[in-house]
Amino acid sequence: MFYFFTWTFKFDQITMNKHEIASRAMRQHILSTTLEIVGNEGLAALTATKLGKKAGISKGALYHHFDNLDAVKYAAVDELISMFLAVAEPANFEDFDSYLAVTGDTLYLTMQCEPYAMKAMYSFTTQALFDGQFRAAIQRFSQHGLTEYTRAIEYFYQGKIPQYQIDTAIRVVDAFFLGAGLQSYLSQGEDRFRQSWALFSQMLLTQLDEK
């Protein structure tokens, strides 16, 4: 009898794990489809009907995984942010110049492999002007990025420059992503973004090397 209950318990565990895996996979599919719609057509184009049709699921299935469409949007922006949070480890590079080069290449490849991702990010950023929950998510993303660049600068320059110079450099980074990055990518495409990144990197290095 004990073996029967043990086997039943393990079977239930396996079944539960399969359901959990399937549920996570479906949530991921819904979020990926959401980002694709937002990135290609804008946030206003996202409706439950369009999302369900493009994802190949019913509204009932959609709302089984998310309480409402707003919940889908908030989860999608968090999913999108996680795509951009992976950063290079400074210790793997000889200098800040090479660190910036790899960072730029990574962003460029992301744009090529997931062409809708950056556009979706800017669409959510615009919505953050009117929605506090979006704003909090974008602020977390922005702060994380600035923290990582600060860490990289401090690693490579190790007390060779004053704090105010590091703070100025970080403001330059913030300004690039808010303005120049948006203009060069959305208006002129990924190649233009890569050129702008190279120019931005040179300006940043020049600013940090000023005595």
Secondary structure, DSSP 8 states (H G I E B T S, - for coil): -HHHHHHHHHHHHHHHHHHHHHHHHHHHHHHHHHHHHHHHH-GGG--HHHHHHHHT--HHHHHHH-SSHHHHHHHHHHHHHHHH-----GGGSSSHHHHHHHHHHHHHHHHHHSHHHHHHHHHHHHHTTT-HHHHHHHHHHHHHHHHHHHHHHHHHHTTSS-HHHHHHHHHHHHHIIIIIHHHHHHHH-HHHHHHHHHHHHHHHHHHHH--
